[in-house]
Amino acid sequence: MGNCLIAIDRRIVVKANFMTNRQTSSKSAPGADQIQSAKGTLGVMIPGMGAVASTFVAGVEAIRRRLAQPIGSLTQMGTIRLGKRTERRSPKIKDFVPLADLNDLVFMGWDIFTDDLYTAACKAGVLDRALLDQIKPFLQSVKPRKAVFDRNYVRKLDGPNVKTGKNKMELAELVRADIREFKKSSGASRFIMIWCGSTEIFLRPTAAHASVKAFEKGLEQSDENIAPSMIYAYAALSEGVPFANGAPNLTVDIPAMLELSRRNEAAICGKDFKTGQTLVKTILAPGFKARMLGLSGWYSTNILGNRDGEVLDDPDSFKTKQNSKLGVLEHILQPQMYPDLYGKICHKVHINYYPPRGDNKEGWDNIDIFGWLGYPMQIKVDFLCRDSILAAPIVLDLVLFLDLAQRSADLRGIGIQEWLSFYFKSPMTASGLYPEHDLFIQSMKLKNTLRHLKGETLITHLGLEYYD
Ligand SMILES: NC(=O)c1ccc[n+]([C@@H]2O[C@H](COP(=O)([O-])OP(=O)(O)OC[C@H]3O[C@@H](n4cnc5c(N)ncnc54)[C@H](O)[C@@H]3O)[C@@H](O)[C@H]2O)c1
């Protein structure tokens, strides 16, 4: 795994000049990056105020009031080892890099329904009513703005709180006006947009996505290849606001958005929060590969009863999700390099909409592996998970890390923040690079990026110096 990481990092050096000399040596220049301080308020803008968004915002408020703990959040609970093991330096990540304080977060959002965040959280049914009632006035104060929405892209939903305009460019202008208004009224000095809206139908990159110029022409002509999520992203990046994509939608994974992101120095990342079954898959699969155990099949199925499950009941939205979920095994196991172990994997993923379970998904995995001399074995996983409980800390970390990237001279101009792959099922990468799905490589990459930003020695886990 160590070799693999180094090989991948070398490619990044070739592709992106921003890391050049510092990355090739294991020691970064001291104080390498100029990171602006996190003083002031951070405005968080959320298209899609459903289960994930309400669980995230309610959770932040509950933590601020010391009613609960930020379990699952690396930025709040994680530590980072610095230097040699003998130095015993392992500060909390939030004490190592300047992250926004939770008390400095303010929120706004858009939805096709008019429910404020208290009502949305009650309907989502993720958090206990007793907790929500303690923070009710705060949640009620976050009311959705009118959404950019089109049923052609999310067939299972319809709602009244929707903007109208003569073409898609006019809708983008309306979102930009919302952003500018929030910039004025919130008193915040920095901003992030994170898509927590529904999964849209499967779209492929087309000519309309090829450049900012083509995209803007497409907006004027209301090109059908431009989905609502892209309109929010275009508006955010045009206003210099970084954008994270929590759904598997194409959204910012197109050349036009990368161009806009780099031009306006507004970072981007995505796609699809890595929670539940895929999280488990990217924990287990690297283990099998590390021990050279073979895999002949992986059958995954889920039951899910929330609104997300209902949206995914439409085959075209499910196709977007399925593509995102299927990619992980191939990239982790590299069947082309290990044909005897992973050359003939049967990988199936199903999601079944089953209302009685609400947000409490159940995911089953049947994993057929084989060992010494080809003898078969089976592993069964039954994960009774809570989708939005797993997603909310990811939203928090992405908001805080994306804001950090925006204040870092090294990171804000590069576009895609691949170091945040840790949080995504389908990580975005520079063109020509395969995505890194192995959770442990992703974690190393994230932490080494933080060390790099602060001019600390990157950790290779070589450790020979202890035996000199
Ligand atoms: N919960 C998880 O574990 C998880 C994991 C990975 C990805 N996701 C993705 O995160 C997204 C949110 O999940 P959720 O469980 O909160 O779903 P949800 O259905 O509860 O919330 C999505 C909200 O987005 C709104 N919406 C849809 N289109 C919109 C638009 N164009 N503009 C504004 N609002 C819009 C819907 O009305 C809804 O309120 C989904 O795309 C889901 O696939 C969730």
The ligand as an SDF file (V2000), in Angstrom:
LIG
                    3D

 44 48  0  0  0  0  0  0  0  0999 V2000
  -27.6680    9.7700    3.6760 N   0  0  0  0  0  0  0  0  0  0  0  0
  -26.6490    9.1920    3.1410 C   0  0  0  0  0  0  0  0  0  0  0  0
  -26.0370    8.3310    3.7250 O   0  0  0  0  0  0  0  0  0  0  0  0
  -26.2000    9.6090    1.7890 C   0  0  0  0  0  0  0  0  0  0  0  0
  -25.0180    9.0290    1.3120 C   0  0  0  0  0  0  0  0  0  0  0  0
  -24.5550    9.3900    0.0720 C   0  0  0  0  0  0  0  0  0  0  0  0
  -25.2370   10.3110   -0.6800 C   0  0  0  0  0  0  0  0  0  0  0  0
  -26.4020   10.8370   -0.2290 N   0  0  0  0  0  0  0  0  0  0  0  0
  -27.0930   11.7590   -1.1050 C   0  0  0  0  0  0  0  0  0  0  0  0
  -27.3400   12.9540   -0.4150 O   0  0  0  0  0  0  0  0  0  0  0  0
  -28.5230   13.5220   -0.9570 C   0  0  0  0  0  0  0  0  0  0  0  0
  -29.4590   13.8950    0.1800 C   0  0  0  0  0  0  0  0  0  0  0  0
  -29.8980   12.7230    0.8430 O   0  0  0  0  0  0  0  0  0  0  0  0
  -31.1140   12.8160    1.8600 P   0  0  0  0  0  0  0  0  0  0  0  0
  -31.2090   11.4970    2.5140 O   0  0  0  0  0  0  0  0  0  0  0  0
  -31.0120   14.0480    2.6510 O   0  0  0  0  0  0  0  0  0  0  0  0
  -32.3410   12.9590    0.8370 O   0  0  0  0  0  0  0  0  0  0  0  0
  -33.7100   13.7480    1.0930 P   0  0  0  0  0  0  0  0  0  0  0  0
  -34.6230   13.2930    0.0250 O   0  0  0  0  0  0  0  0  0  0  0  0
  -34.1570   13.6340    2.5040 O   0  0  0  0  0  0  0  0  0  0  0  0
  -33.2880   15.2620    0.8710 O   0  0  0  0  0  0  0  0  0  0  0  0
  -33.0160   15.7930   -0.3930 C   0  0  0  0  0  0  0  0  0  0  0  0
  -33.7490   17.1040   -0.4910 C   0  0  0  0  0  0  0  0  0  0  0  0
  -33.3770   17.7350   -1.7110 O   0  0  0  0  0  0  0  0  0  0  0  0
  -34.4990   18.4130   -2.1950 C   0  0  0  0  0  0  0  0  0  0  0  0
  -34.2520   18.7150   -3.5890 N   0  0  0  0  0  0  0  0  0  0  0  0
  -34.2890   17.8840   -4.6570 C   0  0  0  0  0  0  0  0  0  0  0  0
  -33.9420   18.5610   -5.7780 N   0  0  0  0  0  0  0  0  0  0  0  0
  -33.6760   19.8180   -5.4000 C   0  0  0  0  0  0  0  0  0  0  0  0
  -33.2610   20.9740   -6.0870 C   0  0  0  0  0  0  0  0  0  0  0  0
  -33.0560   20.9530   -7.4080 N   0  0  0  0  0  0  0  0  0  0  0  0
  -33.0560   22.1140   -5.3910 N   0  0  0  0  0  0  0  0  0  0  0  0
  -33.2340   22.1430   -4.0320 C   0  0  0  0  0  0  0  0  0  0  0  0
  -33.6580   21.0780   -3.3290 N   0  0  0  0  0  0  0  0  0  0  0  0
  -33.8500   19.9300   -4.0090 C   0  0  0  0  0  0  0  0  0  0  0  0
  -35.6530   17.4980   -1.9190 C   0  0  0  0  0  0  0  0  0  0  0  0
  -36.8730   18.1750   -1.9040 O   0  0  0  0  0  0  0  0  0  0  0  0
  -35.2680   16.9600   -0.5350 C   0  0  0  0  0  0  0  0  0  0  0  0
  -35.8450   17.7260    0.4980 O   0  0  0  0  0  0  0  0  0  0  0  0
  -29.1030   12.4910   -1.9320 C   0  0  0  0  0  0  0  0  0  0  0  0
  -28.7000   12.8050   -3.2400 O   0  0  0  0  0  0  0  0  0  0  0  0
  -28.4470   11.2280   -1.5000 C   0  0  0  0  0  0  0  0  0  0  0  0
  -28.3340   10.2840   -2.5470 O   0  0  0  0  0  0  0  0  0  0  0  0
  -26.8930   10.5120    1.0030 C   0  0  0  0  0  0  0  0  0  0  0  0
  1  2  1  0
  2  3  2  0
  2  4  1  0
  4  5  1  0
  4 44  2  0
  5  6  2  0
  6  7  1  0
  7  8  2  0
  8  9  1  0
  8 44  1  0
  9 10  1  0
  9 42  1  0
 10 11  1  0
 11 12  1  0
 11 40  1  0
 12 13  1  0
 13 14  1  0
 14 15  2  0
 14 16  1  0
 14 17  1  0
 17 18  1  0
 18 19  2  0
 18 20  1  0
 18 21  1  0
 21 22  1  0
 22 23  1  0
 23 24  1  0
 23 38  1  0
 24 25  1  0
 25 26  1  0
 25 36  1  0
 26 27  1  0
 26 35  1  0
 27 28  2  0
 28 29  1  0
 29 30  1  0
 29 35  2  0
 30 31  1  0
 30 32  2  0
 32 33  1  0
 33 34  2  0
 34 35  1  0
 36 37  1  0
 36 38  1  0
 38 39  1  0
 40 41  1  0
 40 42  1  0
 42 43  1  0
M  CHG  2   8   1  16  -1
M  END
$$$$
